[in-house]
Amino acid sequence: MAAARFPELIKAEFGVGREITLLTTTLYLLGIALGPMIFGPVSEVYGRKSGVLIPLFISSIFTFATASTYNVASMMICRFFSGFFAGAPIVSSGGVLADLWNPAERGSALAVYSLFVAGGVAFGPTISSLLMYAENEQSAWRIPQYFSGLVSLTLCLLTAYLSQETYEPIVLARLAKHMRIKSGKWSIHAKHDEWKLTTEEFIHVHLLRPFKMLITPIVAFIVLFASYTYAILYLFITTIADAFNISRGWTGTISTLPNFALFLGICLGCLLQIIGTNDYAKKVAKNDGKAIPEERFSVMIYTAWLIPVGLFMFGWTSDNSIHWIVPCLGIFLFGVGFLTVFQGNLNYLVDVYTKYSASAIAANTFARSVAAASFPLFSKQLFENLGIQWGSSLIGFIALGMVSIPYFFRRYGAKIRSKSTVKLL
C-alpha cells in the first residue's frame, strides 16, 4: 500500500534520495518473490493452513515494526521480511482453490482470487493517500503501515478460526488418525503417514521444485509474459499519479483516482474470464472431466492485445489538451488485458501442475515479483528521458512482441509438455 506522497514523506523524514525511498517497494516485492519459493513447497508437505497462518502472523508483526521504526536501514529490513512472509498466503491461496474445485469450476474461483490480488494493488495508492491526508506531519506514512498490519493480523485470526485444511494428503492423514483413536485399530493409516521426510529430500526435492519448474519451456515463457504484464502494473501504480500531476496538475488523492479506471478494467477482465470458464467447462465435460490446459488461452489470445493498445493510448493522449477520460480509457484497456493474461496463466499452470499447484504459483510469483520490484526503480528516468508518450510506447512495443506467446502455446503447448524431461517428484 503506497501513495504518491509516500516517497516524498520518507525522503523528508530520513533525508534520503528518491531511489532509496523506492527501495521500500522494491524490497517488499523481492520478499514476496522469495517467500513463496519456500512456503509453496512447505504447504505441500505440512498443509495449506500451517503454511499460511504462521507466516502471515509474522508478516503482520514486521508490518507493525515498519511503522514503528525510526531509521531507514531498519525500515528496509522490516519491509523485506514483511513481504517475505506475506508471500505465503499469495501462493497457498491458489493451492487451496486447486484443492477445492475441479478443472471445470476452478477458473471462476481463480478469476475472483486474481480480482482481489490485482484490485488491492490498484486501490492501494488511493486508500493510502486518504489515510495520510488526515495527517500533515512527515510521519503520516506510518498510518497506512499500521492499517495494513491491523488488516493482516485480523485476517490471520479470522482464517485461523474459520478455515479448515484443504490439502488432501493432510486431510486424509488426520482422518486416519481420528479413526485410529476412535476404533483402536492402529493399522489404519493414510499414505502420507508412511512418508518419512528427510532434510535432504525436503531441500533437493520440495524446495527446489519451483526453481525446476522455471527452467521448463512451458513455465519459462508463460511466466515471462505474466511477469512483464505484472511489472507494467506496478510501473503504472508508481507513475500514474506523477503523470497526471505533470500533465494536468492533479495533486494528492485526486492524482490517484485514475487507478479506478484500472480497477474497472480488471473487473471486466475478471468477468470475461468467468464467461470463458463456462465455455471451458463444456469442453472439459466432452473430455471426460479431464483438464485441457491449452484451452485456458482461449480468452487471452483475444484480450492480450489490449495491453499494448492501452499503453499506446495512455501515452499519446496524456497531454492536457486531450480530455482526461481518454488516457483513463487506455488505463482501463490495460486493466482488461492484464487480468486476463494474469488469470489465464494461473489457470494454465494449475491445470498442468495440479498436485504441485502451490509450487507452480510460487515459480510464477517469484518471477513476476522480481520484475515488478525492478520496474519502479527506472520508471522516473524512463519517463523523464523519453517523455510519457515514448516511454509508454517503449513498454508497449515490448508487450506487443509478447502477445504471440498465448497463440503459440495454445497450439503447441501439449506437444511441448509431453517432451518435458524435468522431474518434479
RAVENZI-V631440 format. One record per pair of residues at least 6 apart in sequence whose C-alpha atoms are under 8 Angstrom apart, sorted by the first residue. I is the first residue (numbers start at 1). J is the second residue. If there is no record, write none. Layout:
i=<I	I>
j=<J	J>
This chain:
i=<1	1	1	1	1	1	1	1	2	2	2	2	2	3	3	3	3	3	3	3	4	4	4	4	4	4	4	5	5	6	7	7	7	8	8	9	9	9	9	10	10	10	10	11	11	11	12	13	13	14	14	19	22	22	23	23	24	24	24	25	25	26	26	26	26	26	27	27	27	27	27	28	28	28	28	28	28	28	29	29	29	29	29	29	30	30	30	30	30	30	31	31	31	31	31	31	31	32	32	32	32	32	32	32	32	33	33	33	33	33	33	33	33	34	34	34	35	35	35	35	35	35	36	36	36	36	36	36	36	36	36	36	37	37	37	37	37	37	37	38	39	39	39	39	39	39	40	40	40	40	40	40	40	40	41	41	41	41	41	41	42	42	42	43	43	43	43	43	43	44	44	44	46	47	47	47	47	48	48	48	48	48	48	49	49	49	49	49	51	51	51	52	52	52	53	53	53	53	55	55	55	56	56	56	56	56	56	56	57	57	57	58	58	59	59	59	59	59	59	59	59	60	60	60	60	60	60	61	61	62	62	62	62	63	63	63	63	63	63	63	64	64	64	65	65	66	66	66	66	66	66	66	67	67	67	67	67	67	68	69	91	91	91	91	91	92	94	94	94	94	94	95	95	95	96	96	97	97	97	98	98	98	98	99	99	99	100	101	103	103	103	103	103	103	104	104	104	104	104	104	104	104	104	105	105	106	107	107	107	107	108	108	108	110	110	110	111	111	111	111	112	114	114	114	114	115	115	115	115	118	118	118	119	119	121	121	122	122	122	122	122	123	123	123	125	125	126	126	126	126	128	129	129	130	131	131	132	132	132	132	133	133	165	169	169	169	170	172	172	173	173	173	173	173	176	176	176	177	177	179	179	180	180	180	180	205	205	206	209	209	209	210	210	210	210	211	212	212	213	213	213	213	213	213	214	214	216	216	217	218	218	218	218	219	219	221	222	222	222	223	223	223	223	223	224	224	225	225	226	226	226	226	226	227	227	227	227	227	227	228	228	228	228	229	229	229	229	229	230	230	230	230	230	230	231	231	231	231	231	231	231	232	232	232	233	233	234	234	234	235	235	235	235	237	238	238	239	239	240	240	240	240	241	241	241	241	241	242	243	243	244	244	244	245	245	247	247	247	248	248	258	258	259	261	261	261	261	261	262	262	262	262	262	262	263	263	264	264	265	265	265	265	265	265	265	266	266	266	266	266	267	268	269	269	269	269	269	269	270	270	270	272	272	273	273	273	273	276	276	280	280	283	284	284	284	291	292	293	293	293	293	293	294	294	294	294	294	294	295	296	296	296	296	297	297	297	297	297	297	298	299	299	300	300	300	300	300	301	301	301	303	303	303	303	304	304	304	304	304	305	305	305	306	306	306	306	307	307	307	307	307	307	307	307	307	308	308	308	308	308	308	309	309	309	309	310	310	310	310	310	310	311	311	311	311	311	311	311	312	312	312	312	312	313	313	313	313	314	314	314	314	314	314	314	314	315	315	315	315	315	315	315	316	316	317	317	317	318	318	318	318	346	349	349	349	350	350	350	350	353	382	383	383	383>
j=<121	124	125	127	128	144	145	148	124	125	128	129	144	124	125	126	128	129	238	256	125	129	238	241	242	252	256	129	252	141	18	21	22	18	21	138	139	140	141	16	21	138	141	17	18	21	138	138	139	71	72	377	376	377	76	377	75	76	79	79	373	372	373	374	376	377	76	79	80	83	373	79	80	81	82	83	84	373	80	83	369	370	372	373	80	83	84	369	370	373	80	81	82	83	84	85	87	83	84	85	86	87	365	366	369	84	87	365	366	367	368	369	370	84	87	366	83	84	85	86	87	88	84	87	88	90	91	359	362	363	365	366	207	210	211	359	362	363	366	207	51	52	87	88	91	92	51	88	91	92	358	359	361	362	206	207	209	210	358	359	51	206	207	49	50	51	52	92	358	167	356	358	170	165	166	167	170	92	95	96	165	166	167	160	163	164	165	166	88	89	92	88	89	92	89	156	159	160	85	86	88	85	86	88	89	152	153	156	152	153	156	82	85	81	82	83	84	85	86	149	152	82	148	149	150	152	153	82	149	78	79	81	82	78	79	82	145	146	148	149	145	146	149	75	78	74	75	76	78	79	142	145	75	141	142	143	145	146	142	75	358	359	361	362	365	358	110	113	357	358	361	356	357	358	166	167	106	109	110	106	350	354	357	166	167	168	166	109	281	284	289	290	291	351	277	278	280	281	282	284	285	289	291	277	281	347	273	274	277	347	273	274	277	343	346	347	270	273	274	343	270	270	339	342	343	266	267	270	339	263	266	339	263	266	234	237	237	259	260	262	263	259	260	263	237	256	253	256	257	259	144	252	253	253	143	144	140	141	143	144	140	253	171	190	191	192	192	190	192	189	190	191	192	193	188	189	190	188	189	185	188	186	187	188	189	424	425	425	359	424	425	359	360	362	363	363	422	424	219	220	360	363	422	424	220	363	420	422	416	409	413	416	417	349	364	405	345	405	406	345	363	364	367	368	367	368	402	405	341	342	345	364	368	364	367	368	369	371	372	368	371	372	399	307	338	341	342	399	338	342	368	369	371	372	368	369	371	372	373	374	375	372	375	395	338	372	372	375	376	372	375	376	379	259	376	379	379	380	255	256	258	259	250	251	255	256	258	255	318	388	250	255	318	251	255	318	319	320	319	320	328	331	331	328	329	331	332	335	328	331	332	333	334	335	332	335	332	335	331	332	333	334	335	336	337	332	335	336	338	339	336	336	335	336	337	338	339	340	336	339	340	299	340	299	340	343	344	298	299	295	296	292	290	291	292	351	351	347	348	349	351	352	348	409	410	411	413	414	410	344	345	347	348	344	345	348	406	407	410	410	340	344	337	340	341	344	406	403	406	407	336	337	340	341	337	338	340	341	403	337	400	403	333	334	336	337	333	334	335	336	337	338	396	399	400	334	395	396	397	399	400	330	333	334	396	329	330	331	332	333	334	330	331	334	392	393	395	396	330	389	392	393	396	326	327	329	330	326	327	328	329	330	331	389	392	327	388	389	390	391	392	393	388	389	326	327	389	324	327	388	389	361	357	360	361	356	357	360	361	360	391	390	391	392>
